[in-house]
Amino acid sequence: MNDFDERVRQAFDDVVVPEDVKRATLASIARVAEEAERAGSPAPSAPSSFARVVSRRKVGRMRSRGSSIRRRAVALAACLVVAIIGLGGLTAYAQPTAYVGIDVNPSIELGVNRFGVVVEASALNDDGGALLDAVPLVGRGYADALSALTRSDAFEPYAQADSFMEISVSSGDERQVADIRRQSDACLSELPCEGACREVDDETREAAASEGMGVGRYRAALELMELDPSVTMEECKSLSMRQMRDRIAALSQEGAERDDPMGSNDRGEHRGPGAGAGGHRQGQGQGQGQGQGQD
């Protein structure tokens, strides 16, 4: 391998493209270089002086031609390297490195690349499809896309005070997760509806996708079905996030009351005089002391 070949191969070391593309490109460069080497090889020597003169002229022309081919080979190699590097950059730009699920009643999922730009936007239900038709998000930075979405007229009916919005982030890059959560929390804090942003693993995201649901809706459905086994996944698909969260809260409260039916009365009896000033523990102590004295 000569110096030219070595430089070409080194140029490919840091290119992020499929290996078969690299191999095919390097093979093309090698073929061009080999042709240049053959074109520049000297002709066999001739016995006569006239033949030697003719031969030298031919060799000169062949060397000149070989040099020209080699220059073209170098130029071709350079163009191929630039093209492959460009392809690698394009591939990196178009590849999502984080997925963000947004569930209210519309459910959508955004694919965000390593540069923080939305490169994919998918609807997970009919309302989500209508929302994405009204508000194009691909090509925007994530924070800008989320702001455009939540401030749009199409989203307004879902951002009321009685709504609940859940944002789910899935990525192998913890720094990107932290950035997306920070941007999401900032957006949620400005909305009249309640909301939360959580990190989820790939397994949960894939399970939600297999049900045709957003991650937030899927997680809420699992929680609701655990509290009320009579509820089905299909039923949950027709409920809004607020409806599911309200039912979860009501069922959780009922469960707490069943587990500790006297809990509220016990706390009242133990509070006793002075509990407000001394806190819950002090009130308990005074309440117990007074009860023992009366006995």
C-alpha positions in Angstrom: 0.0 0.0 0.0 1.5 3.3 -1.1 1.2 6.7 0.6 -1.8 7.7 -1.5 -3.7 4.5 -0.5 -2.9 5.0 3.1 -4.2 8.6 3.1 -7.4 7.6 1.4 -8.0 4.8 4.0 -7.2 7.1 6.9 -9.8 9.6 5.5 -12.4 6.9 5.8 -11.6 5.9 9.4 -13.8 8.5 11.0 -16.7 8.5 8.4 -19.9 7.2 9.9 -21.6 5.3 7.1 -22.5 1.7 6.5 -19.4 -0.5 6.1 -20.6 -1.9 2.7 -20.6 1.7 1.3 -17.1 2.3 2.6 -15.9 -1.0 1.0 -17.5 -0.2 -2.3 -16.0 3.3 -2.4 -12.5 2.1 -1.5 -12.7 -0.6 -4.1 -13.6 1.9 -6.8 -10.6 4.1 -5.8 -8.3 1.1 -5.8 -9.4 0.2 -9.4 -8.8 3.7 -10.7 -5.3 3.8 -9.0 -4.4 0.4 -10.5 -5.4 1.5 -14.0 -3.2 4.6 -13.5 -0.2 2.4 -12.4 -0.6 0.1 -15.5 -0.9 3.1 -17.8 2.3 4.6 -16.4 4.4 1.4 -16.8 7.3 1.6 -19.3 7.2 -0.5 -22.6 9.7 -3.3 -23.2 13.1 -2.3 -24.6 13.6 -2.6 -28.4 16.8 -3.9 -30.2 17.3 -1.1 -32.7 18.3 2.5 -32.0 15.3 3.6 -34.0 13.1 1.4 -31.9 14.7 2.8 -28.8 13.8 6.3 -29.8 10.3 5.4 -30.7 10.1 3.5 -27.4 11.3 6.4 -25.4 8.7 8.6 -27.0 6.0 6.1 -26.3 7.1 5.8 -22.7 7.0 9.5 -22.4 3.5 9.7 -23.7 2.5 6.8 -21.5 4.0 8.3 -18.5 2.3 11.6 -19.2 -1.0 9.7 -19.7 -0.4 7.8 -16.5 0.3 11.0 -14.6 -2.9 12.4 -16.0 -4.8 9.4 -15.0 -3.3 9.4 -11.5 -4.2 13.1 -11.1 -7.8 12.1 -12.1 -7.7 9.2 -9.7 -6.6 11.5 -6.8 -9.4 14.0 -7.8 -11.9 11.2 -8.0 -10.8 9.9 -4.6 -11.1 13.3 -3.1 -14.6 13.7 -4.5 -15.6 10.3 -3.2 -14.3 11.0 0.2 -16.1 14.4 0.3 -19.3 12.7 -0.9 -19.1 10.0 1.7 -18.4 12.4 4.5 -21.4 14.4 3.3 -23.5 11.3 3.3 -22.3 10.5 6.8 -23.3 13.9 8.0 -26.7 13.6 6.3 -27.2 10.2 7.9 -26.3 11.6 11.3 -28.6 14.5 10.9 -31.6 12.4 9.8 -31.1 9.7 12.5 -33.2 10.3 15.7 -31.2 9.8 18.9 -34.2 10.5 21.2 -37.9 9.8 21.0 -40.4 12.1 22.7 -44.0 11.0 23.2 -46.6 13.7 23.8 -50.0 12.5 25.2 -53.0 14.6 26.0 -55.9 13.3 24.0 -53.9 13.6 20.8 -50.9 11.3 21.0 -47.8 12.0 18.8 -44.2 11.0 18.9 -41.3 13.1 17.8 -37.8 11.9 16.7 -35.1 14.3 17.8 -31.6 14.0 16.3 -28.3 14.6 18.2 -28.4 18.3 17.2 -31.8 18.8 19.0 -33.8 19.1 15.8 -37.1 17.3 15.2 -36.5 15.0 12.2 -39.6 12.7 12.6 -43.1 13.4 13.7 -45.6 10.5 13.9 -49.3 10.5 14.9 -50.4 7.7 17.2 -54.2 8.4 16.9 -56.6 10.4 14.8 -56.4 13.5 17.0 -52.6 13.4 16.7 -52.8 13.2 12.9 -55.0 16.3 12.8 -52.6 18.1 15.1 -49.6 17.4 13.0 -51.5 18.4 9.8 -52.2 21.8 11.4 -48.7 22.3 12.9 -45.6 21.1 10.9 -42.8 20.3 13.4 -40.1 18.6 11.3 -37.0 20.8 10.9 -37.6 22.8 14.0 -35.5 22.7 17.2 -37.2 20.7 19.9 -38.0 23.6 22.2 -39.3 25.6 19.2 -41.4 22.7 18.0 -43.0 22.1 21.4 -43.7 25.8 21.8 -45.3 26.0 18.3 -47.4 23.0 19.1 -48.7 24.0 22.5 -49.4 27.6 21.4 -51.2 26.7 18.2 -55.0 27.1 17.7 -55.2 23.4 17.0 -53.8 22.5 20.4 -55.8 25.1 22.4 -58.7 22.8 23.3 -56.3 20.3 24.8 -54.4 22.8 27.0 -57.3 23.8 29.3 -57.1 23.7 33.0 -58.9 20.4 33.2 -56.5 18.6 30.8 -53.4 16.6 31.6 -50.4 16.4 29.3 -47.6 13.9 29.7 -44.3 14.0 27.9 -42.1 10.8 27.8 -38.5 10.8 26.7 -36.5 7.8 25.5 -32.8 8.0 24.6 -29.5 6.3 25.3 -27.9 9.8 25.7 -28.5 10.9 29.3 -27.3 14.4 28.5 -29.9 14.7 25.7 -32.6 13.3 28.0 -31.7 16.0 30.6 -31.9 18.8 27.9 -35.2 17.6 26.6 -36.7 17.3 30.1 -35.5 20.7 31.0 -37.1 22.2 27.8 -40.3 20.2 28.3 -40.7 21.3 31.9 -40.2 24.9 30.9 -43.0 24.6 28.4 -45.3 22.8 30.7 -44.9 25.4 33.4 -46.4 28.0 31.0 -49.5 26.0 30.2 -52.8 26.2 32.0 -53.1 22.4 32.1 -51.4 20.0 34.4 -48.5 18.0 33.0 -45.4 16.0 33.7 -42.3 14.9 31.8 -40.7 11.5 32.5 -37.8 9.4 31.1 -38.8 6.0 29.9 -36.8 3.0 28.7 -36.8 1.5 25.2 -38.7 -1.6 26.3 -41.7 0.5 27.5 -41.7 2.6 24.3 -41.7 -0.5 22.2 -44.5 -2.1 24.2 -46.6 1.1 23.8 -45.9 1.2 20.1 -47.1 -2.4 19.8 -50.4 -1.3 21.3 -50.6 1.7 19.0 -50.4 4.1 22.0 -48.2 6.9 23.2 -45.9 6.0 26.1 -47.7 8.3 28.6 -51.1 6.9 27.7 -49.8 3.3 27.8 -48.3 3.8 31.3 -51.5 5.4 32.6 -53.5 2.5 31.1 -51.3 -0.1 32.9 -51.7 1.8 36.2 -55.5 2.0 35.8 -55.8 -1.7 34.8 -53.8 -2.7 37.9 -56.2 -0.7 40.1 -59.3 -1.9 38.3 -58.8 -5.3 36.5 -62.2 -4.9 34.7 -60.7 -2.1 32.6 -59.3 -3.1 29.2 -56.5 -1.7 27.1 -59.1 -0.9 24.3 -61.2 1.1 26.7 -58.1 3.1 27.8 -57.4 4.0 24.2 -60.7 5.9 24.1 -60.0 7.8 27.3 -58.2 11.1 27.6 -55.2 11.4 29.9 -57.3 13.5 32.3 -60.0 10.9 32.4 -57.5 8.1 33.2 -55.6 10.2 35.8 -58.9 11.1 37.6 -59.9 7.4 37.7 -56.5 6.4 38.9 -56.6 9.1 41.7 -60.2 8.0 42.8 -59.3 4.3 42.8 -56.0 5.0 44.7 -58.0 6.9 47.3 -60.5 4.1 47.7 -57.7 1.6 48.1 -56.0 3.8 50.8 -59.3 4.1 52.8 -59.9 0.3 52.6 -56.3 -0.4 53.9 -56.7 2.1 56.8 -60.4 2.7 57.5 -59.7 4.3 60.9 -56.6 6.3 59.8 -58.3 9.7 59.7 -60.0 9.2 63.1 -56.7 8.0 64.7 -54.9 11.1 63.5 -57.6 13.3 64.9 -57.5 11.7 68.3 -53.8 11.8 68.6 -53.4 15.4 67.4 -54.5 16.8 70.8 -54.1 20.4 72.1 -50.9 22.1 71.0 -50.4 20.0 67.9 -50.6 23.1 65.7 -47.7 24.8 67.4 -45.6 21.7 68.0 -46.1 19.7 64.8 -47.6 16.3 64.2 -45.3 14.4 66.5 -45.7 16.7 69.5 -49.5 16.6 69.1 -49.4 12.8 69.1 -47.5 12.8 72.4 -49.8 15.2 74.2 -52.9 13.4 72.9 -51.6 10.1 74.3 -50.6 11.6 77.6 -54.0 13.2 78.2 -55.8 9.9 77.4 -53.7 8.0 79.9 -54.4 10.5 82.7 -58.1 10.3 82.2 -58.0 6.5 82.5 
